[in-house]
């Protein structure tokens, strides 16, 4: 078993937990739809979080080229799926017998949701610098957008901001994956060197 095989098991387990919570929670909300008042902004963020978690798993393949690991770098990498799990946990409630207004729930938990997203973006920027030994990369500009929008979502309850942020994130994630994440394999190495993207975000 290679170091990558050993490390990827734990990362995949935590990613699986985040997916399981998100999907099971969404199914329960649909099952309880007669008691649930849905909110389209909340729905968009649920979809974005799902895609983000799946893409995080996809990007793990890039780690196979790392031959030497230490416990500190492993903990930093483990924080990525942990933070996505936290975002999913705050985002999707467990419905009970009472009526549930997802608009009120979303705004009541926005600090937890976007706190996780802000920490996630900051963590990836730091990891980019550590793994690439470069202070700033093309990918970091994309991540800075996530950090700023998420920090703004923590600071304000204005519905127009959250609506614009949700729509903007759809465009951002589409552009990010199109730029960095569609390839899996040897052809992607040239793009990493060109864009300065760390392996565990993109591909190796």
C-alpha positions as CSV (number, residue, x, y, z in Angstrom):
1,X,0.0,0.0,0.0
2,X,1.4,3.4,-1.0
3,X,1.2,6.5,1.2
4,X,-1.5,7.9,-1.1
5,X,-3.6,4.8,-0.7
6,X,-3.3,5.0,3.1
7,X,-4.1,8.7,3.3
8,X,-6.9,8.7,0.7
9,X,-8.9,6.1,2.8
10,X,-9.4,8.5,5.7
11,X,-10.1,11.5,3.4
12,X,-12.6,9.5,1.4
13,X,-14.4,8.4,4.6
14,X,-14.8,12.0,5.8
15,X,-16.0,13.1,2.4
16,X,-18.5,10.2,2.4
17,X,-19.8,11.3,5.8
18,X,-20.4,14.8,4.4
19,X,-22.2,13.4,1.3
20,X,-24.3,11.0,3.4
21,X,-25.4,13.8,5.8
22,X,-26.2,16.2,2.9
23,X,-28.1,13.6,0.8
24,X,-30.0,12.0,3.6
25,X,-31.0,15.4,5.0
26,X,-32.3,16.6,1.6
27,X,-34.3,13.4,1.1
28,X,-35.8,13.8,4.6
29,X,-36.8,17.4,3.7
30,X,-38.5,16.2,0.5
31,X,-40.3,13.5,2.4
32,X,-41.5,16.1,4.9
33,X,-42.4,18.6,2.2
34,X,-45.9,19.2,3.4
35,X,-44.4,20.7,6.6
36,X,-41.4,22.4,4.9
37,X,-41.4,25.8,3.3
38,X,-38.5,25.7,0.8
39,X,-36.3,28.6,0.0
40,X,-34.6,28.7,-3.4
41,X,-31.3,30.3,-2.1
42,X,-31.0,27.4,0.4
43,X,-31.6,24.9,-2.3
44,X,-28.9,26.4,-4.5
45,X,-26.4,26.2,-1.7
46,X,-27.3,22.6,-1.0
47,X,-26.6,21.8,-4.6
48,X,-23.4,23.8,-4.6
49,X,-22.2,22.0,-1.4
50,X,-23.0,18.7,-3.0
51,X,-20.9,19.5,-6.1
52,X,-18.1,21.0,-3.9
53,X,-17.9,17.8,-1.8
54,X,-17.9,15.6,-5.0
55,X,-15.2,17.8,-6.6
56,X,-13.1,17.6,-3.4
57,X,-13.1,13.8,-3.8
58,X,-12.3,14.1,-7.5
59,X,-9.3,16.3,-6.7
60,X,-7.8,13.8,-4.2
61,X,-6.3,12.0,-7.2
62,X,-3.7,14.7,-7.5
63,X,-2.2,13.7,-4.1
64,X,-0.9,10.4,-5.6
65,X,2.3,12.3,-6.6
66,X,3.2,13.2,-3.1
67,X,5.7,10.6,-1.9
68,X,6.6,12.0,1.5
69,X,4.0,12.9,4.1
70,X,4.1,14.4,7.6
71,X,1.4,14.5,10.2
72,X,1.0,18.3,10.0
73,X,0.3,18.3,6.3
74,X,-2.1,15.4,6.7
75,X,-4.1,17.3,9.3
76,X,-4.3,20.3,7.1
77,X,-5.6,18.2,4.2
78,X,-8.0,16.4,6.5
79,X,-9.5,19.8,7.5
80,X,-10.8,20.2,3.9
81,X,-13.5,17.5,4.0
82,X,-14.1,18.3,7.7
83,X,-15.0,21.9,6.9
84,X,-17.2,20.7,4.0
85,X,-19.0,18.3,6.4
86,X,-19.5,21.2,8.8
87,X,-21.0,23.3,6.1
88,X,-23.3,20.5,5.1
89,X,-24.3,19.9,8.8
90,X,-25.3,23.6,9.2
91,X,-27.0,23.8,5.9
92,X,-29.4,20.8,6.1
93,X,-31.6,20.5,9.2
94,X,-33.3,17.4,10.4
95,X,-37.1,17.9,10.0
96,X,-39.4,17.0,12.9
97,X,-43.2,17.1,13.3
98,X,-43.2,20.9,13.4
99,X,-43.4,23.1,10.3
100,X,-40.0,24.2,9.0
101,X,-39.3,27.5,7.2
102,X,-36.0,27.0,5.4
103,X,-35.7,30.7,4.7
104,X,-35.6,31.4,8.4
105,X,-33.4,28.4,9.1
106,X,-30.9,29.5,6.4
107,X,-30.5,33.0,7.8
108,X,-30.4,31.7,11.3
109,X,-27.5,29.4,10.5
110,X,-25.7,31.5,7.9
111,X,-22.7,32.2,10.2
112,X,-22.1,28.5,10.6
113,X,-22.5,27.7,6.9
114,X,-20.4,30.5,5.6
115,X,-17.9,30.4,8.5
116,X,-17.1,26.9,7.2
117,X,-16.8,28.2,3.7
118,X,-14.6,31.1,4.7
119,X,-12.3,28.8,6.7
120,X,-12.2,26.4,3.8
121,X,-11.1,29.0,1.3
122,X,-8.5,30.4,3.7
123,X,-7.2,26.9,4.3
124,X,-6.8,26.2,0.6
125,X,-4.9,29.4,0.0
126,X,-2.5,28.5,2.8
127,X,-2.1,25.0,1.5
128,X,-1.4,26.3,-2.0
129,X,1.5,28.4,-0.7
130,X,2.9,25.5,1.4
131,X,2.7,22.8,-1.4
132,X,3.7,25.0,-4.3
133,X,6.1,27.2,-2.4
134,X,4.6,30.2,-4.2
135,X,3.1,33.1,-2.4
136,X,0.2,33.6,-4.9
137,X,-1.2,31.5,-7.8
138,X,-4.0,31.7,-10.3
139,X,-6.1,29.4,-8.2
140,X,-5.7,31.7,-5.2
141,X,-7.6,34.5,-7.0
142,X,-10.6,32.2,-7.4
143,X,-10.3,31.2,-3.7
144,X,-10.1,34.8,-2.6
145,X,-13.5,35.4,-4.3
146,X,-15.0,32.5,-2.2
147,X,-13.5,33.9,1.0
148,X,-14.8,37.5,0.4
149,X,-18.3,36.4,-0.6
150,X,-18.5,34.0,2.3
151,X,-17.3,36.6,4.8
152,X,-19.9,39.0,3.4
153,X,-22.6,36.4,3.8
154,X,-21.6,36.1,7.5
155,X,-21.8,39.8,8.0
156,X,-25.1,40.6,6.4
157,X,-28.7,39.2,6.4
158,X,-29.7,41.2,3.3
159,X,-31.7,38.8,1.1
160,X,-30.5,40.4,-2.1
161,X,-26.9,39.8,-1.1
162,X,-27.5,36.1,-0.4
163,X,-29.5,35.7,-3.6
164,X,-26.7,37.4,-5.7
165,X,-24.0,35.3,-3.8
166,X,-25.8,32.0,-4.6
167,X,-26.1,32.9,-8.3
168,X,-22.6,34.2,-8.4
169,X,-21.3,31.0,-6.8
170,X,-22.9,28.9,-9.5
171,X,-21.0,30.9,-12.1
172,X,-17.8,30.8,-10.0
173,X,-17.9,27.0,-9.5
174,X,-18.6,26.3,-13.1
175,X,-15.7,28.5,-14.2
176,X,-13.4,27.0,-11.5
177,X,-14.1,23.4,-12.5
178,X,-13.9,24.2,-16.2
179,X,-10.5,25.9,-15.6
180,X,-8.9,23.4,-13.2
181,X,-11.0,20.3,-12.6
182,X,-12.2,18.6,-15.8
183,X,-9.0,16.6,-16.4
184,X,-7.9,13.6,-14.5
185,X,-4.6,12.1,-15.4
186,X,-1.1,12.9,-16.9
187,X,-2.3,15.7,-19.2
188,X,-3.3,17.7,-16.2
189,X,0.2,18.1,-14.9
190,X,1.1,20.8,-17.4
191,X,-1.9,22.8,-16.3
192,X,-0.8,22.6,-12.6
193,X,2.6,23.9,-13.4
194,X,1.1,26.7,-15.6
195,X,-1.6,27.9,-13.1
196,X,0.2,27.1,-9.9
197,X,-2.6,24.9,-8.6
198,X,-1.8,22.6,-5.8
199,X,-2.5,18.9,-6.5
200,X,-5.1,18.3,-3.9
201,X,-7.4,21.1,-5.4
202,X,-7.1,20.2,-9.0
203,X,-5.3,17.2,-10.5
204,X,-1.9,15.7,-10.6
